[in-house]
């Protein structure tokens, strides 16, 4: 595990909202070490050599092809990067394992299969299994000899996972649990060897079980025909008195929700990483096309409308990467801290991921929506060709759409973001009351127009501080006004979540630029400066709208007028020529012929 940053011991999940951040205590992608860079290059090389050449065969679900590719990835060590060495893994840090997800993220259906295998297919056993269970299953999962899958979703329980109807009852001889029910949308379900399946013991105790392929009474249905990720095995699972040995209960009976929800925290961040990898590939595909496609006797990359698209695709990809690895380092540092305090590795990572569950939910939302934006604009840049299966961007477009649905829909994750913040505040884990009261007092005072003498980045830092005030003001007033009814006002909660996502991203981008400016000088990072400033400028407008929509939904009269003035004050930023900035960014992409960051 990596060396801890200076503020790792004191930082809590969600505290970025009420604390100033230092760029020098912030991990940025330029801080990757040589081994981490090498691991990512291995992943990219694997895709180019093993996966991309056979994409059509993968999408046709050629029998045995996907399992063989997963096994090949395992032979190169790409499946067990973060698993302990004594269980067949490489024992690398959390950032390195996140880089693997990103590096393999541009592999279309293959990426889905690997992510499901290394995430929900393996981690429940790795983190919650007994020593015997771990020794039996994890080494074979780490090498890819066995493939993993996860059975949670049912026909009538998707987001409401605890509403599952699959049951488990103890056999008369006490040696087996007999599972009865059905699971749907099971990734890797058609070829997996090991499944983590959730069922209710005696109809009410939600519990996880390890189920092996070939178990009596357990079968799977045919492959689903899907809009995208066509090469990803997706089937239904059927249990008819399926005989699962009692020693295959995973974790405690009745505590299956702990496994399901804790694994999701890590999965959400890793989904963001995979989406980032997909965004990079789609952006590069679009740059290459814009350079070679000619209209009106010149490459379409010469046109301002196309340059605007390419630049915005690059900005969002860059910001996504920035926010992702800032959070990954926090989790890595927290894991190190917990291990050093005596926690076993499984409790340490689960505890670290739970601490930053708020950020993981935000990253899942943003990463999946960045990929959707990038592939959509990629199709547009390709014009009519983008709608043809002959061009790979059409596959990227179809494959992207699922990411906003699984690992918790983006709506659920937005609601969770605010719900977790409010619950932590109520429990005293997060001190929001003091800062929120300070913002209310500030609203009654004369605005501070500054001294006129300003240091580098002072305007941007002030903008970020004000964005946070806008969130605290809006959320604080909404809670005071609506009290316990706020959970039913989902539109308001999603407005506040979007304010938080934009603010976290903008702050992450600013911190990255500040750290780079210190080491390289501002003149050497013109394009990074442009990306940060364009994002921050646009974020101000978005936060303004989200804030106004929320305030107008619950406030009226003088309170409403004062809060709207507050939103206006807290989202005011210096004018910036985003058109010219985007043209400079696009010129860099076009000159390099690829996304260079």
PENOR-V964496 format. One record per backbone hydrogen bond with DSSP energy under -1.0 kcal/mol. CO is the residue of the C=O (numbers start at 1). NH is the residue of the N-H. Records with the same first field share a line. If there is no record, write none. Layout:
CO=NH / NH
This chain:
5=8
7=11
12=15
14=17
15=18 / 19
22=25
23=26
28=31
29=32
33=37
34=38
35=39
36=40
37=41
38=42
39=43
40=44
41=45
42=46
43=47
44=48
45=49
46=50
47=51 / 52
51=54
52=55
54=58
55=59
56=60
57=62
58=61
62=65
64=68
65=69
66=70
67=71
68=72
69=73
70=74
71=75
72=76
73=78
74=77
80=90
81=92
83=91
84=87 / 89
85=88
93=97
94=98
95=99
96=100
97=101
98=102
99=103
100=104
102=105
104=107
107=110
108=112
109=113
110=114
111=115
112=116
113=117
114=118
115=119
116=121
119=122 / 123
122=126
123=127
124=128
125=129
130=134
131=135
132=136
133=137
134=138
137=141
138=142
139=143
140=146
147=193 / 194
149=196
151=198
153=184
154=157
157=154
159=161
160=163
161=164
166=200
167=180
168=202
169=178
171=174
175=246
176=171
177=244
178=169
179=242
180=167
181=239
183=237
186=189 / 235
188=191 / 192
193=213
194=149
195=211
196=151
197=209
199=207
200=168 / 203
201=204 / 205
204=206
205=201
206=256
207=199
208=250
209=197
211=195
212=215
215=218
216=243
217=240
219=238
229=232
233=188
234=224
235=186
236=221
237=183
238=219
239=181
242=179 / 244
244=177
245=248
246=249
248=210
252=255
256=260
257=261
258=262
259=263
260=264
261=265
262=266
263=267
264=268
265=269
266=270
267=271
268=272
269=273
270=274
271=275
272=276
273=277
274=278
275=279
276=280
277=281
278=282
279=283
280=284
281=285
282=286
283=287
284=288
285=289
286=290
287=291
288=292
289=293
290=301
293=300
295=298
298=295
299=302
300=303
303=307
304=308
305=309
306=310
307=311
308=312
309=313
310=314
311=315
312=316
313=317
314=318
315=319
316=320
317=321
318=322
319=323
320=324
321=325
322=326
323=327
324=328
325=329
326=330
327=331
328=332
329=333
330=334
331=335
332=336
333=337
334=338
335=339
336=340
337=341
338=343
339=342
344=348
345=349
346=350
347=351
348=352
349=353
350=354
351=355
352=356
354=357
356=360
357=361
358=362
359=363
360=364
361=365
362=366
363=367
364=368
365=369
366=370
367=371
368=372
369=373
370=374
371=375
372=376
373=377
374=378
375=379
376=380
377=381
378=382
382=385
383=386
384=387
385=388
388=391
391=394
392=396
393=397
394=398
395=399
396=400
400=403
401=404
402=405 / 406
404=410
409=413
410=414
411=415
412=416
413=417
414=418
415=419
416=420
417=421
418=422
419=423
420=424
421=425
422=426
423=427
424=429 / 430
430=432
432=436
433=437
434=438
435=439
436=440
437=441
438=442
439=443
442=445
455=458
457=461
458=462
459=463
460=464
461=465
462=466
463=467
464=468
465=469
466=470
467=471
468=472
469=473
470=474
471=475
472=476
473=477
474=478
475=479
476=480
477=481
478=482
479=483
482=485
483=486
485=488
486=489
488=490
489=493
490=494
491=495
492=496
493=497
494=498
495=499
496=500
497=501
498=502
499=503
500=504
501=505
502=506
503=507
504=508
505=509
506=510
507=511
508=512
509=513
510=514
511=515
512=516
513=517
514=518
515=519
516=520
517=521
521=524
522=525
525=529
526=530
527=531
528=532
529=533
530=534
531=535
532=536
533=537
534=538
535=539
536=540
537=541
538=542
539=543
540=544
541=545
542=546
543=547
544=548
545=549
546=550
547=551
548=552
551=554 / 555
556=560
557=561
558=562
559=563
560=564
561=565
562=566
563=567
564=568
565=569
566=570
576=578
577=581
578=582
579=583
580=584
581=585
582=586
583=587
584=588
585=589
586=590
587=591
588=592
589=593
